[in-house]
Amino acid sequence: MVTSIEQPPWIAVASWIASGVLTSSSARSWAAVRKRGLDSSTRCAASCTLRHGPLTKRTLALLEVIGVLAGLVVIGRLLRSAGFMEWQKSALGASFLSNAALFLALPAAALLLGRRNPGSYGLTAERLSDHARQGGIVGVTLLPATMLFPLVASLELDPKQLPGAAILGAGFAVAGLLGLLAISQRPALANRAVGPRSTLLYLSVLAAGLLAAVLAKASAPIVTRAVYVLLFVALLEELFFRGYVQGRLNDAFERPYSLFNTSFGPGLILSGVLFGLFHPIMSPTGGDWAWALWTGLVGCVFGFLREKTGAALASAVAHAIILLPQVVLGG
């Protein structure tokens, strides 16, 4: 039984990083926003900027993101301590329900409270093949870096400790750079607001996957594992970190920089750092902070994909591809 929950260290880390970017750029005027014809969530953000100023706008965005992440950590630990994770593994084959609650329900509640359209936060129902193609290119380029895991193991190193994490970080950094270069000349995929039917499409895919996983639990466990890893880990983590977190921070900090023909801003870096720190924070053992080195780098690669395509689907495809060895080998 958990009697107390300490404040996660990543809150202090994220606040320190954010302090350096809060004063990076000034907000645009409401007139300019109307002239450009941006969507309602952007106009709302611009109006907030005029009323409160860019510093307050960014502070509010950071507080919201950190609050949602803190809720995710606290609820996740409580579910684990209550035995809910073990019950799911026994009854369903994996932690399907808790992942859906943490990575989907929490950010969805924040979007509903803020009256924001999911299309601005990673969901898309247009040009799905183009999103999948760009994500596939980057994912296939990243996949060889996963061969470093057996190398690290053969050297009797731990991928969650500094020496092993440094090897993996270097491999994923090089592979990620090559992948981003491979799609740098491809056209950006603008994302627009999505309606209830498009949102229902994603929910239907998750529900169908869950049903198939439960039915196959006894006879074909690899199906259950594949559904869990590819949909309830890769897709949901990307909808959360690259969709909600990065999208919300982009609202506040905008995207004033450019690399590989892709505009990006501090939100990409912050979401990558938070994604990296999330893994050791949620680890049952705890203290494996070097783990954040290579997971954070991979998160930044996924973040570039999100900015290139305007949605989280491409990064979800890339994320799923690098987790394929885990599906096949059952790691």
N, C-alpha and C positions, 0 to 999 in steps of 0.2 A: 504494500500500500504506500502510495506517495503522500507524504505529509507536508512537504513544501516544495516549491518549484523556484529555482534560482532564475534571476533575470539572464536570458541568453547573452553571451558575450558579443554576439554579432550586432546587437543593438548599438553598443558603444562603437564598434568598428564602422558600421554603416553611418552613424552620426558623424564620426571623424572624417570619413570620405566625403560625405555630403557637405560638410562645412567648407570644403575647398571648391565646390562647384555651385554653391548657392548664389554666388555673386558673378557667375560666368557671363550671362548675357541679359539684355533688357527685353521686356515684353513688347509684343507688337500692339498696335492700336486697334480699337474695335472697327474703325473705318476700313483699315487694311484687310482685316479678316472678312468683312462683308464683301469687299471688292474681290477677294480671291474666291469667294463662294464656298468656303469650307463647311464641313458638316456641323450639326447642331452641338455635338459635344465640344468641338474646338471653339465654336462661338461662345459657348458657356464658359469655357476655360479663359478665353480672352476677356469676357466681361468680368470674371472674377479677378483677373489681373488688374483691370482698370480700377476696380473698387478697392482692392487690398494691396496691390503692388506685387512685383515678381518675387520678392523675398518671402512674403507671407504665402503666396501661391505655392512656392516650392516647399516651404516648410509644411504646409497642410498636406501636400502630396506625399512627402516623406513620412509624416506621422501616420497617414492612412496606410501606406504600404507596410511600415514597420508594425503598426497595430494588427493588420491582417496576418502578417508573418508570425507575430508573437502569439496570436490566437491559434494559428496552425500548429505551432510548436507545443503550446500548452495542451490543446485538445488532443494532439497526437500522443503526447506522453500519458495523459489521463486514460486514453483508450487502451494504450499498451499496459498500463498498470492495472486496469480493470479486467484484463484478460480478453478484451474484445478482439485483438489481433489474432491470438491463438485460436479463438472460437471460429473466426472467419477461415483460417487455414484448414481447420478440421471440417467445417461444414461446407465451405465454398471452394476450397483449394488454394486461396490466396486472399490478401487483404483488399478485396474489391471495394467493399462498402466504405471503409475508412478512407481510402484514396479518393473516392468520389466525393465524400463529404469534405475532405481537407482541400483538395486541389480544384474542385468544381463548385461546391456549394458556397464556400466562404467567399471567393472572389465574386461569384454571381450575386451574393447578397450585397457586397460593396457596390457593384455596378447598379443594382436596382435602387439602392438607397441614394446613389448619386445621379440617378436617372440618365445613365450613359448607355449608349448602344454597344452591344457586344462586337459589332463590326469594327469599332475603333480599338478593340482590345484582343485581337487575334483571330476571331472567327471570320470565315469567308465561305461563300458558296459559289464563287465564280472562278473560272479557269483552274479548276482543281487539278487537271493534268499538268498544267504549267507549274503550279506550286509543288506538286509531287516530283516533277522532273528536276527542278532546281535543288530540292531537298535530297533527291536521290544522288545527284552528282556529288554534293558535298559529303553525304553519308558514305558513299563508296570510297571517296578519297580518304575519309577518316578511318574506315574499317581496318586498313593495314596496321594502324597504330595500336589496335587492340591486341595485335600479336606480341606487343611488348609485355603483356601480362604474364605469359609463360616465361619470358626472359627474366623478368623481375623475380618470379618464383624460383627459377633455376639458380639465381644469384643469392637465394635465401633472403630476399628483401621483402618488405611489406609495402604494398602500394598505398597504404594509408600513412606511412611514415616517410620522413623527408627524403632519404636516398631513393627509394622506390618511386615516390611521388614525383621527384625531380626528373627521373627518366621518362615517366609517363607524360609529364607536363611538356617536356621537350618534344616527344614524339607527336603528341596531339597538336602542339603549336605549329610544327612544320606541316603536318597533314592538313590542319585547318587552313593554313595560309595557302597551300596549293589548291584546296577546294574552293576557297573564296576567289582566288585568281581564275579558276576554271569557269566561274559564273559571272565574273566581273563585267564582261561585255554583253551579257544577256539583259534584255529590257526589264525595268522594274515593273512590278505587278501592283498597281494601285488597288487599295482595298476600299470598299464602300460599306455603308451601313447595311446590316442584315436584318431580315424580318423574322417573325416567330417561326415560320416554316423552316428556315435555314438553321435556326437554333435547334429545332426539333430533330433535324437530320442528324446532328452530332449526338443528341441524346438517344436517338434510335439506334445508332451504331453501337454506342456503349451498352445499351440494354440488350441488343441482340448478341453482342460479344459475351456479356455476362451469362446469358442463358446458355449459349453454346459451351462456355467454360464449365458451368456447373454440370451440364448433362454429360460432358466428356471427362469429368474429374476421375472417375474410376477406370474407365476403359481406355482413355487416351489422354494421360496427364500432360503430354506435350502441348495439346491444344489449350488446356487450361493455362499452362505456363505462357504460351504465346499470347493469348488474349490479355493476360495480366500485364506482361512486360511491354507489349507493343501498344496497347490501348490505355490501360489503367496506370502505367508508369510513364512511358514516352509521351503519349498524347496529352495526358492530363498535366504532367509536369510542365510541358511546353505551353499549354493554355494558361497555366498559372504564372510561370516566370516570364516567358516571352510575350504572352498575351496580356494578362492583367498587370503584373509588376512593371514590365518594360513599357507597356502602353500608358499606364498611369504616370510614370515618371517622364515619359516623352511629352505628355500634356503639359507638365510643369516646366521642364527644362528645354523643351524643343529639340531640334536636331541641327545644330549649327555647323557641324563638321562633315567632311566627306572623305571616304576611302573606298577604293575598288568601285568607283562610280555609285556609291551608296551613301546617302545622308544618314547621319546618326548623331546622337548626343550623349550626355552623361548618363541617361537612362540605360543605355546598353551596358556601360561599364558597371553601374551599380547593380543592375539585375544579374550580371555575370558573377559579381562578387557575392551577392546574396545567394545565388544558386550554388556556388562553391561552398560557402559556409553552411548551407542547409544540410549538406550530407554529414559532416561530423557532428553537427548539433543534434540531428535525429538518430544518430548511431546509438544503439543500446549500450555500447562500451564507453563512448564519449572520449574526448581528449585527442582524437586523431586529426588534429588541425591541418597537418600537411596534406591530408586528403583533399582539402579545398583548393590546393594548388592546381591540380590538373582538371578537377571538375569545374573550377572557375574559368579556366582557359577554354574548355569545351563549351561552357555556357556563353562565353563571348562570341565564339564561332556561331553558335545557334542564334545569338542576338543579331549578328550581321545578316543571317538568313531572314530573320523576322523583318529587319529594316528593308532588305532588298525586295521582299515579296509583299510586305504590308500586312502579313498575317502569320499565325503560328503554325500553320499546316506544314510548310516546308521544313521548318526546324523539327517538327514532330516526326516527319519521315526520316530525316537525318539521324535523329535520336534513336528511332526504332532500328535503323540499320546497324548502328554500332552496338546495339544490345542483342543482335541476332545470335552471337556466340553464346550468350547467356541463355537464350531460349533453347538452343540445340544441346548445349552441354549441361544445362540445368544448374548453372552457377548462381 
